Amino acid sequence: MKYIVRFNNLSIGIYNVISNNCVEYAVDKDQLRKLEKEGIELNPMLKKDFTGKAFPFFDNRISNSKRFEDVSIGYHTDPFTLEEIK
């Protein structure tokens, strides 16, 4: 499954679950520069491309949100959401 990663509705990257043992996170560096110009500093792990076994920051949001129907993927406590690409 593939997801658009958003920060306050600004697309900051793509999160791709390739298999149970492999995920990819590709950052949109242009959008990150926009956030930095606004004075918003993201966690360093969200500012780099990643390929590996798991990325808990996103994996937990996806698994926790699947428990509920018609709920966006994310937490009400922060501005990050994921939107599935179909």
LINZI-V305528 format. One record per residue. N is the residue number from 0. RES is the residue in three letters. SS is DSSP state (a for helix, b for strand, c for the rest). PHI is phi in radians with two decimals (* if undefined). D_CENTER is the distance of its C-alpha to the mean C-alpha in Angstrom with 1 decimal. Layout:
N&RES&SS&PHI&D_CENTER, N&RES&SS&PHI&D_CENTER
//
This chain:
0&MET&c&*&12.5, 1&LYS&b&-2.14&10.1, 2&TYR&b&-2.32&7.2, 3&ILE&b&-1.52&6.6, 4&VAL&b&-1.67&3.6, 5&ARG&b&-2.13&6.4, 6&PHE&b&-2.14&8.2, 7&ASN&c&0.86&11.6, 8&ASN&c&1.19&11.5, 9&LEU&b&-1.74&11.1, 10&SER&b&-1.22&9.0, 11&ILE&b&-1.93&7.7, 12&GLY&b&2.99&6.6, 13&ILE&b&-2.16&6.7, 14&TYR&b&-1.96&5.8, 15&ASN&b&-2.15&9.4, 16&VAL&b&-1.60&11.3, 17&ILE&b&-1.39&14.7, 18&SER&b&-2.73&16.7, 19&ASN&c&-1.10&17.2, 20&ASN&c&-1.98&17.6, 21&CYS&b&-2.60&15.3, 22&VAL&b&-2.32&11.6, 23&GLU&b&-2.31&10.4, 24&TYR&b&-2.25&7.7, 25&ALA&b&-1.96&9.3, 26&VAL&b&-1.52&9.2, 27&ASP&c&-1.64&11.1, 28&LYS&a&-1.11&13.7, 29&ASP&a&-1.10&15.7, 30&GLN&a&-1.19&13.2, 31&LEU&a&-1.11&12.7, 32&ARG&a&-1.10&16.5, 33&LYS&a&-1.05&16.8, 34&LEU&a&-1.09&15.0, 35&GLU&a&-1.12&17.3, 36&LYS&a&-1.13&20.3, 37&GLU&c&-1.45&19.6, 38&GLY&c&1.53&19.7, 39&ILE&c&-1.71&16.2, 40&GLU&c&-1.91&15.3, 41&LEU&c&-1.53&11.9, 42&ASN&c&-0.98&12.0, 43&PRO&a&-0.95&13.3, 44&MET&a&-1.16&11.0, 45&LEU&a&-1.56&8.0, 46&LYS&a&-1.84&10.8, 47&LYS&c&-2.18&11.8, 48&ASP&c&-1.11&11.4, 49&PHE&b&-2.54&11.5, 50&THR&b&-2.38&13.4, 51&GLY&b&-3.14&14.7, 52&LYS&c&-1.32&15.5, 53&ALA&c&-2.76&12.5, 54&PHE&c&-2.34&9.4, 55&PRO&a&-0.94&10.3, 56&PHE&a&-0.96&7.7, 57&PHE&a&-1.60&5.5, 58&ASP&a&-0.99&9.0, 59&ASN&a&-1.14&10.7, 60&ARG&a&-1.09&8.9, 61&ILE&a&-1.14&9.6, 62&SER&a&-1.16&13.0, 63&ASN&a&-1.22&14.0, 64&SER&a&-1.30&13.3, 65&LYS&c&-1.15&15.3, 66&ARG&c&-1.21&18.3, 67&PHE&c&-2.08&18.7, 68&GLU&c&-1.49&19.6, 69&ASP&c&0.95&18.4, 70&VAL&c&-2.04&15.8, 71&SER&c&-1.17&12.4, 72&ILE&b&-1.49&9.5, 73&GLY&b&2.75&8.9, 74&TYR&c&-2.07&11.7, 75&HIS&c&-1.25&14.5, 76&THR&c&-1.56&14.8, 77&ASP&c&-2.55&11.9, 78&PRO&c&-1.51&10.5, 79&PHE&b&-1.57&6.7, 80&THR&b&-2.39&6.5, 81&LEU&b&-2.14&5.5, 82&GLU&b&-2.11&8.7, 83&GLU&b&-1.17&10.4, 84&ILE&b&-1.63&12.4, 85&LYS&c&-1.81&15.9
//
